[in-house]
Amino acid sequence: MKKKVKMLVDLFILIALPMQIVCGRIGTALHEWLGIAVFLLFLLHHGLNWRWYKNLLGGRYSAVRLGSLLVNVLLFALMFAVPVSGLARAEHVSLLHRIQVYDERVFHPAAAYLICVLITIHVGLHGAVMHGTGD
């Protein structure tokens, strides 16, 4: 059951992120609320994959494992920074409205596009797990 929940969470994130990119087509309000949903699912994703944190200090670090860790750390940082910068400039969701974030009009979209690149790499590195041939 947990495996199915993990797959559904990941699938929703993978479907929702491209929708976020076309903000002009889905509307600002949906973009903001969907962004909050993606962030909450991101937190759930990490909760469901807590064993990854448990195993961080164990084993040897090959170049691939070190590269994967770098991708994951950058992705983790950006998945917090993008919602903060987005909420700072939000029109419909006013959780952090009017808090100044360093030039969020430039940072928010640039970081969001970088998230797309990093998620592509992240999914590629976990391809064996998604196909049921890895751990």
N, C-alpha and C positions, 0 to 999 in steps of 0.2 A: 504493500500500500504506500509506504514512504517513497519508494522508487517512482511510483506513478505521480505522487504529489510533486516530487522534485522535477519530474519531466514536464508536468503541467505548468509549474512556476517558470521554468526555463523557457518553455514554449511561449508563454504569454509575454515574457520579457522580450524575446526575439521578434515577436509580432508587433509589440507596442513601440519598440524603438524606431523602426522605420516610419511609423505613423507620427512619431514626435518630430521627425525631420521635416515633414510636410505641414508644419504648423499653419501656414497660410491657407491650406485646404481644409484642415479639420477645425479651425477656429482657435482663438486664444484660450477661451475657457476650457475646452476639451484638452488642449495641449497642457494646460496647467494641472488639471485634475488627473490626467493620464500620467503626467510626470510624477505626481505624488504617488500614484498607484505603482508605477515602476520602481520608485525608491523603496516603497514598503515591500514589494516583492523581492527586491535586491536584498533587503534585510532578512526576509524569510529564506532566501536562497542561502545566505550565509549561516543562518540558524540550522538549516537542514544539512549543511555541509560542514558542521562544526569539527568533524574529525580531521579535516584538512589542517586546521589550526593545531590540533593535538599532535599531528605528525610533522610539524614544521621543523622541529629541532632534531628529529630522528633521521638516520640514514645519511647517505653521502649525497653531495650536491654535484650532479653532472652539469654540463653546460646547458642542457635542455631544461633541467629542473631549476637552475638558477635563472634562466631566461623566463621560464614560466612564473617563477616567483616575482620577478621584476614586472612582468605584465600584470599580474594579479595585484601587486601593491599599487601600481599606477592607476589601474582600473578602480580599485577600492577608493583611493583618494579622490579621483575624479567623480565617482558616483556619489560622493558627499558634496563636493564643490559645485557641481552643476545644479543640484536642487537648491542649494543656498543662493547661488547667483541668480537662479530663475525666480525664486520666491522674492528676492530683493527687487526684482523688476516686474513682478506679477501685477496683473490688472484685476483679476477675478478672485484669486486666493490671496488673502492678506495676512498670512502668518508672519512674514518678515518684511512686509511692505515698508518702504522708505528707509531701510537699513542700507547704508552705502557699502557696496562691495566694489572693489577695485574694477572699474570700467566693465561692469557686467554685460554691457551691450556687445562688447568684443569677446570677453572671456567666455560667456555662456555658450554661444554657438561654436566657438573654436574648440572648447573642451568637449562639447557634445559630439562633434565630429570625431575627435580623438577617441572618445569612448567607443564609437562604432568600429574604428580600426582595431582597438584593443580587444573588443568583444569578438571580433572576427578571429583574431589570433587565439584568444582564450578558447573559443569553441573548437578551433582547429587543433589545439593542443589536447583537447579532451574528446576528440573524435572517436577514439577507441571505446571510451566509456559510453558515449551516446549510442554506439552500435552494439553495445553489450559484450565487447570483446576485451575490455579492460576494467580497471578498478577505479 
